[in-house]
Amino acid sequence: VVAATVLYFSGWRPSGAVNPGQLVSPARPIADALFQTLDGEQLRLYALHGKWSLVYFGPAECAPACERSLYKMRQVHAAQGREPDRVQRVFVVTDRNALDPLRYTLKEYPGMIVLIGPGPSVRALAEQFRLAEGTPPSLPERIYVLDPNGNFMMHYPPEADPSGMRKDLARLLRLSRIG
């Protein structure tokens, strides 16, 4: 008890992160913008609030690296047990060159929200996900996490393990009273 008290009041904390995702501190709100879905419907980013969102930026011509990221997102979403309805997957298309092949690719990923917008809107959104000064916005193959209030709060590198992502998300869902 004495040792625990001394460690607590000295400010000591165990080293090492619990989560494989990289936290964004402080979490940053993402501004609203108007996009179009793959079906041609208008969708505001604020419509995504209320659920945890896994966000991926990629070209419409989804290469194998893009498909790996979409697959990870699908698996992490499906592995949430009783709470998959608290999580949504969002694919922001960075170009419009191959929308027809994209429709075919997305048949493997039902429930994916696809956002398409004019180039300036997509670039402005990607800019809000910039990790640090001097880094390019929306690094390729990176998966971002938005909380139910629309704040960018975590991201995963391309080599992130889906089981670690699943554990992170399960922990967020368990501890969160929102979304």
C-alpha positions, 0 to 999 in steps of 0.5 A: 500500500505504501509503495502504491501510494508513493508511486501514485503521488510521484506521478509514475505511470507504467510505460507502453501504450495499451492500444496499437492505434496512435491517439491524437491529442487533443482530439480535433473536431472535423468540420462539416462538408457536403458530399455525395454518396456512390448512389448519388444522394447528398450527405453531410459529414454531420450525418455521420455523428452518433456512431464511431467511424472508421475512415479511409481515404483512397482512389476510386481505382482501389488497388490491392493496398486499398482493398487490404484496408477496406478488408481490415475495416470490415473485419474489425466492424464484424468482430464487434459482437453485439455492438457492430451497429455502433460503428460505421465504415467510411471510404472517402474517394479521392478521385472520380476516375473509376467509379464503376469498378469501385461499385464492383469492388464494394460488393465485397464490403456491404454497408460501407459509406462511400463519400464522393466530392469535388476535389477541393472538398476532398482535399479540405477534408483530408487536410483536417486529418493531417497528423503533424506539421510537414506530413502529407494529409491522409497518408495512404492506407491509413485508417482514421477513427472519429468519435461519435461527436465527429472528433478525429481521435485516433489513427492506424498505420498501414501495417496495423494488426486487425486484432489490435484494432478490434481490441481498441475499438471494443475498449472504446465501445465499452468505455464510451456512453456515446455512440 
